[in-house]
Amino acid sequence: MPAPPVPATHRGGEAAALLQSFPPRTPSISWPQTEASREEVVDRLRKPPLRPARKEAHIQRMVGVHLLLGWLESLPGTTWQQRWNASPASVSYDGWREPVFAWAAAHGRPPGRAWSDAGLLALICADVIRPSMQWLAGNPSRHLRPALAATRDPGGFARLESDIPAHERATPNGSRAMKYIAQIVAACGGVDDIVVGDLLAHPKLQERSHGGSGPVRLAYTWLRNRGQFPPTAPVTLHSMTARTGPISPAGLIDRYRMRCRPIRDLLVDYLTERQPSVDFTTLNTIASHLGGLFWADLEHHHPDLDTLRLPTEISDAWKARVAVKTVRRRDPNGTIQTVTEPRRSAPGVKSTVRSFYLDLAQWALEEPERWGQWAAPCPISEAECGTKKLEQRQKSWSDQRTRERLPVLPVLVRTAERRLREARALLDSVDAVPPGSTITVDGKHYTLPKASYRVGGPAYIYDTNGVRRSPRTEEKHAFFAWATIEILRHTGIRIEELQELSHHSIIRYKLPTTGEVVPLLQIAPSKTDKERLLLVSPELADVLSAIVSRVRQADGAIPPIATYDGQERVWNAPMPVLYQWAVSGERRPISSNTIRRALNATLEASGLVDKHGKPLHFEPHDFRRIFITDAILNGLPPHIAQVIAGHESLNTTMGYAAIYPADAIEAHRAFIARRRQARPVEEYRVVTPEEWDEFLGHFERRKLALGECGRAYGTDCIHEHACVRCPVLIVSHSERSRLEEIEINLSDRISEAEREGWLGEVEGLRVSLVALQEKLAQLDARQQRRGSPVFLGVPTFDQLPGRATI
C-alpha cells in the first residue's frame, strides 16, 4: 500500500492573500519616451541630465546606445519596449548580452561588454525601456541607483532620502534597500508611485539568505513610515513567506486531500460550527485529529470507506494504529533509525473523535434535516479516553524536571549576570576606540575593522582566530536573556504573556489602609481570558526599569509596534511592548525563538549538566513550575498561588508544584501550629462537663409543639418565641391540624379586633396569619413532592426482555 499523502502546507498563505488585496502595478508597453524615434532618443541622451560629466563615459554610453538601438530595430514591435520584450535578452539578466553580441558579429560591429552595459543603463535612465523586476533583481550593478536618482526621478529620490535617517541609509542594508527601490522605479516608474504590491512581488523577498529579503523589508518600512501606503497595508514584510495568516475550516481540512467528498464537507461544517467557541489553535488541533489522524488514516487503509458507521474490525485497527507513531532518530554514530514509540496524544485524539460522534448525535436531535444522516454509533467508549495514567506520568516527569532545575537556578542567574557584564564591557571598549584599533577585554584580543558602515560604531569585530563577532548583537541577546530569566523567575508568567508585556502593564496602586503607592504588573490574558495583577518586588522593578530605559526613544516614549499573534494568526493593534528591538532600521517584537536561543546560550555558558551528564536544558515554562513550587514550599497558600499563576483550577496549580509527601506533611503541621498561635488559647482546652451538658441541652430545647427550631447553637431566639412567624421553624406534617386550628383562631381574633377598632392588633395578627399560611403551603408542597413518582431510568418488570404481562 502506498504511503499516506503528506498534508499540504499553508506556508506563505498570507503573502498570497496580500498579493490579491495589493496587486503590483502592471508593466506598461507604451509611453512617450519608448514611442520616440531613434533620433529623438539619441538627442535626449546628448543633453543633461542624461549626459554624464565625463567625456569618456559619454562616449562609452553613446557607442552602447547605438549598438543596442540597432539591435532592437531588428526585432518586431512598434515601440522600443515591445522590441525589448520580444527579444530573448528580456527573460533573464544572465546571458542577456549573447543575442546582442551575436547580432553585432553578424553585422560587422565589434561587441563590447562595457559598451553594452553602459548603453543599456542609459536607455533605462532615459525611460526608453523598462526591464522586468525579475531581470533587474539579477542585475548586480552598483551604478543603477545613483544613475536613476540623478536622471529618472531626482525629486522623488530626494524626498525619500530626506524622510530616512542618515544612519539607516549608511548601512549595507540601507544601501541595498535604496537599490531595490531604484529597481522598482526602473521597472514601473516613480518613487512616489510605488505601491504595496511592487514590494510584495519583488523576487528578493522570497530569499531567506543573508542580504536577500532584509533590504526589501527595510525599503517597505521606509515607504510605509512616510505614509505612502494605505492603513490596511501589512505592518511588516518580516517572515512574510512563512506566515500562514487566518485559515478557514475548509483550508484546514483540505490539507489532507480526502477522497470522500461528503465526509470532507461534513468535517468542514463541523469545524465551522465549532469555530465561534474555540480559538484557532484548538480548531487546528481538532482538524488535525479528525482530518489527519482519523479520516485520512482510514481512507489510506480503506479507500472505499464513505460512512461513519465503522465496523468493529476497522475501528479496532484504527485504535491500534493511532496508539503508536513512527519517528526517525539519529544515533551517536550518525546513522538514522526509524523506530515506533507510543503516541502521547492518542487519548486526546480519541477524545476528539468521541466528541465528534457525540456532537453529531446531539445536533441530529436539534437539526435532523442537517445532521440526522450523519448520526452513528460512537466507536470509542468513555473508558478508552482515560488519561489518568498519562497524567500521572506527566506529573512525575514534570516534578522530576522541576526538582532537577530548582537547586541550580542561582547558578543560572549568576551566569546571566556575568554574560551581560562581559558583553557590555566588550561593547563599551569597542565604542571607545577608533576603527582599525586592537583592544583587550578580559584577557582576549580583538581587532576592529578599518572602516565602519555604522554611525554608532562597527557592526563586527574579529578575535585572535579571525572569527567575526558582533558585540552589539551579543550585548542585546545577553541583556534580554538576563531580563527573561529575572522576569520569569519572579513572576512565573508564560512566555506569550512575557512577549505581551507593555509599558501600560506597569501600573501604580494606592493601598487603602496606609496610602502607600506600590507598583503592580498587569498580565494580559493569553491562555485564558482572565487578567491578573502581580505585585512588583524591588528586584523585578529593577529589571523592568532597565528594559524601559533600553527601549525608550529620545522623546521618552516607547514606540508602539504591532505584534503577530501566532496562536490566532492575526496582527494585534500597535502597543508599546517591552520586548522589542531595532533590526535593520525596523522596530520588531522579539520572537519566542530568539528568547529560547538566548536562554540556551546562557545555559551553555553556565556548564550545568543533568543527572546523565548531558547539558541541562531549560524551557521558559520551567520557570513557571519553579516559581509555583518555590512559592508553595515557602508557605504561600495554594489558592493564592492559583490566583497569581492565573489557573482555572487549584488542581492545575498543585500539578505544577513538585512537592514531596514529607514536604506536604511538614507544611500541614506548620500550618496547624501557626493557626494555634493565632487563635485564642481557650479554644484548645478540654471541654468541661457543664459545657457539654449545655451543648446537648441546646438540641433538647429546640423541640417545640409545632416541630423543631432550626436556630444555630449559641444564638438566641430573634422572634421572642413567636414561632409561627419565625422562618427557621421546621414544622412537622403531623402538626398540620394544630396549624389549621391556629389559622381559625387568628381569623376570629382579626374579626374581633376589626369589630372593636383595635387597628394595631389587626396589623400584628395579619402578619402572623400570613406566616402561618406560608408554612401550610410549604407543608403541602413538601407532601406533594414526596407523593409524586420520579422515574430513575430503571425498567419495570414487564419491560424486561423475555417477559410479558399476563
Secondary structure as UniProt FT lines:
FT   TURN            11..12
FT   HELIX           13..21
FT   HELIX           32..35
FT   HELIX           38..45
FT   TURN            48..50
FT   HELIX           55..73
FT   HELIX           80..86
FT   HELIX           88..90
FT   TURN            94..96
FT   HELIX           97..106
FT   TURN            107..108
FT   HELIX           113..125
FT   TURN            126..127
FT   HELIX           133..137
FT   HELIX           144..151
FT   HELIX           154..163
FT   HELIX           166..169
FT   HELIX           172..188
FT   TURN            192..193
FT   HELIX           196..200
FT   HELIX           203..206
FT   TURN            210..212
FT   HELIX           213..225
FT   TURN            226..227
FT   TURN            231..232
FT   TURN            238..242
FT   HELIX           249..254
FT   TURN            255..256
FT   HELIX           261..274
FT   HELIX           275..277
FT   HELIX           280..287
FT   HELIX           288..296
FT   HELIX           297..301
FT   TURN            303..304
FT   HELIX           312..322
FT   STRAND          324..330
FT   TURN            332..333
FT   STRAND          336..342
FT   TURN            344..345
FT   HELIX           346..366
FT   HELIX           368..371
FT   HELIX           372..374
FT   HELIX           383..385
FT   HELIX           388..405
FT   TURN            407..408
FT   HELIX           409..431
FT   TURN            435..436
FT   STRAND          438..441
FT   TURN            442..443
FT   STRAND          444..447
FT   STRAND          461..463
FT   TURN            464..465
FT   STRAND          468..469
FT   HELIX           471..491
FT   HELIX           495..499
FT   HELIX           503..505
FT   STRAND          506..510
FT   TURN            512..514
FT   STRAND          517..523
FT   STRAND          532..535
FT   HELIX           538..551
FT   TURN            554..555
FT   STRAND          564..565
FT   TURN            566..569
FT   STRAND          570..571
FT   STRAND          580..583
FT   TURN            584..585
FT   STRAND          586..589
FT   HELIX           592..606
FT   TURN            611..612
FT   HELIX           620..633
FT   TURN            634..635
FT   HELIX           638..645
FT   HELIX           650..656
FT   HELIX           661..678
FT   HELIX           681..684
FT   HELIX           689..700
FT   TURN            701..702
FT   STRAND          707..709
FT   TURN            713..714
FT   TURN            718..721
FT   TURN            723..725
FT   TURN            727..728
FT   STRAND          729..731
FT   HELIX           733..735
FT   HELIX           736..756
FT   HELIX           759..787
FT   HELIX           797..799
FT   TURN            801..802
//
